Amino acid sequence: MKSQIAYLVLNRMAAALVTLLVVSFTIFFATAMLPGDVAEVLLGQAATPEAVAGLRTAMHLDEPAILRFLRWIGGLATGDLGTSYANAIPVAKLIGGRLANTLKLAAVTAVVSVPVALGLGILAAVLRGTLFDRVVTALTIGVISVPEFMIATSAVLLFSVYLKWLPALSFANEVQSLGQLLRVFVMPVLTLSFVISAQMIRMTRAAVVEALDKPYAEMALLKGASRTRVVLRHALPNALGPIVNAVALSLSYLLGGVIIVETIFNYPGIAKLMVDAVSTRDLPLIQTCAMIFCLGYLLLITIADIVAIVSNPRLR
Amino acid sequence: MAHLVEIRGLRVEAKTDSGRRIEIIRGVDLDVADGEILALIGESGSGKTTIALSLLGYTRAGCRIAGGSVTVDGRDMAALPEAERAALRGTMVAYIPQSAAAAFNPSRTVMEQVIEVARIHDLMPPDAARARAVELFRALALPEPETIGARYPHQVSGGQLQRLSAAMALIGAPKLVIFDEPTTALDVTTQIEVLRAFKAVMKESRAAGVYVSHDLAVVAQIADRIAVLKGGEVQEVGATGQILARPTHPYTRALLDAVEPSAGAARPAEAAGPGPLLEVTEVVAGYGRIGPDGMPLVPAIRRVSLTVERGRNLGIIGESGCGKSTLARVIAGILPPVSGRIALDGTPLAPAAAQRPRDALRRLQIVFQLADTALNPAKAVGEILGRPLTFYHGQRGRAREARIDRLLDMVRLPRALKTRLPGELSGGQKQRVNLARALAAEPELVICDEITSALDSVVAAAIIELLGELQRELGLSYIFISHDLAMVQSICDRIAVMVAGEKIEELAPGDFGAPGTHPYSRLLHASMPKLDPGWLDGLGRDAAVEWPVRAGAAS
């Protein structure tokens, strides 16, 4: 049985690798199909045909697309992310600090929202049908229905404009003390937590409710177990798979889906970098950002699937 | 006080989906003395499980104890606060569930769950609990008592799990054990082993018991007294022998009649048609890739041949996993066979239903076990019956309506049910609709796949009677698939016995148990519970010998 787990896990990882390859292919050719010639755009209006041709050769733009793809993917694999078209700085350097900022924001949000969401979800499941459950359910549906820019703008309006507690913009690079860190993070973290918690709460509640309805939960109760014990020892272990998946899906949003929040709070993260790259037609930067988002997503989903496989008693 | 258990004026209310409150237990009085086993018997919905659960101070979601008292050893379970009830569960009153397979938590080992009672109530140190559990495993005649606890529930067979759940109940040394239909989901041969184990440990532990069941024959083996329930009220209480020999209530008599259905009424011998109606020759079917020897990776049917004569019925009997339902699916073309021939009235049929002409589909209909899942819950009964009429006969409008009415008459359902949804019907009514849908096609052969297994014995007996009447009226033939030998014997002319995908024998109903027949057929015959209370004890040990193929089929 152990070998079966190993087989399934390896299988899942291989599938993730293949997906990554397909995605990289898609990203590369999608960006290559963008209208306009990069060399002409870079050289501007005064470009002579000779200069354009020279630049195209220098940038390997005259080679067949498949060759350029292989060159690019080879570079990615060896850590060479290419050079930004817009300002000739290596992409790795441009992304480095920004990625750290985004991960910082994601980590703080995850630490705040995951325990709260799981706790609320489990509690709502245990107290099913009570006022508490109804309030939580109504609130989560409300939060899901409100777009995140609405929450973000409302937060700015409330905390910065009326109450004047917090700065409207985040300058993460100027953080020196814990107090400053808190002031910078409070609003983005709050907004993002709202957005990602709702789904986690709903999935957790549904999974725990399902497990609590199983005969083995009733059996545990009839053995004299307390409700807490029934939930923690009997229901939760069997609800783990769907819960971990919901958490992974929600967290993956923190990497690629934070564009709006980063823009509104002017937070210097990687999503904002990508938006800027699109406006300057900076292909290597766009491609790398897209790859990072995809990688993060795949990583989280793969981990969730592996947890589900390992926690399945039938494979033990 | 005189008795261990005294239930007085118990009333339980249930809240329906529409918010209405209805009384499902209407003032029940029952006593159980120390060491006595009382059986609660009745059909589903009679309230027998609800009463049993009230002894644990527990009601299922949507129900509540509305009045009366449930006194166990001097304490009223209905009135105690939740924490005190929890303290008595597992130590004073223990519960053995209907389906141990579902009642064991799949993600924890058997041993962890068996000794959990000791851990929750802090009865003894874990090592002592483990030693006690192994003792109980041994007393329950479980294989490998030392190591079976280390397994996960899915690694143990159904009959073994049911015995393990008894160990789980007895480890807290309760004074009262609740058995909630613990053998209903088991095969007859497994049922014997489990019943025997239950009986032995109950005698040993001197605990009292409440045994919930709808099967009088099973109850007769283990209970001292029987209470017959219907509609949330006690109809009759008495000593086991008295209830079996001199039932006073008509419902009790109906239950008794249902246990031993009258042997098949003589069918008209209109052996028309020269050849057999259905001929199945050397059929092989299964799942997965097909190996070089022509067998699939997971074979379910191994070279089975059988014939059904026109106007005659063939029974197929065997335990769960023997391939009898798969065979039905193969004949119907739902699972195309790997090799072999199926011929209807001399004409070969294509392997898959999709390739068969519509007329061949019409002539061969299948009725599934669970009407709940076979009937579309969103369609009214009239629509369900109307669809095959349009599909096979192109009927529409008034002709179709008239035919639907006739079909409902045929299965003895009121015409007014036409506009109802399946969810609003009782189990027996749903199965009749399920049958009427097959009849709508005007078939010659109907495959009945365990159609009575999910029904109460009295309701099932009525369905069997209906099948016989329909046969006389319409000249049908049936393939009747079941694990219940008595049921098959009552309606079939020939009975094929299947084990592990193979047909081992074909017998006439009266030949079961006769010398010279296959030992497995004899085992099946001997395992059928009899109303005689001494039946189980009188059985020779040899009757319950582990049949070699069972090990494979049980897992």
Interface residues (C-beta under 8 A of the other chain):
Chain A: K214 P215 Y216 E218 M219 A220 L221 L222 K223 G224 A225 S226 R229 R233 H234 P237 N238 S311 P313 R314 R316
Chain B: L53 L56 Y58 R60 A86 A87 L88 R89 G90 T91 A94 Y95 P97 S99 A102 A103 F104 N105 P106 S107 R108 E116 V117 I120 H121 Y152 H154 M168
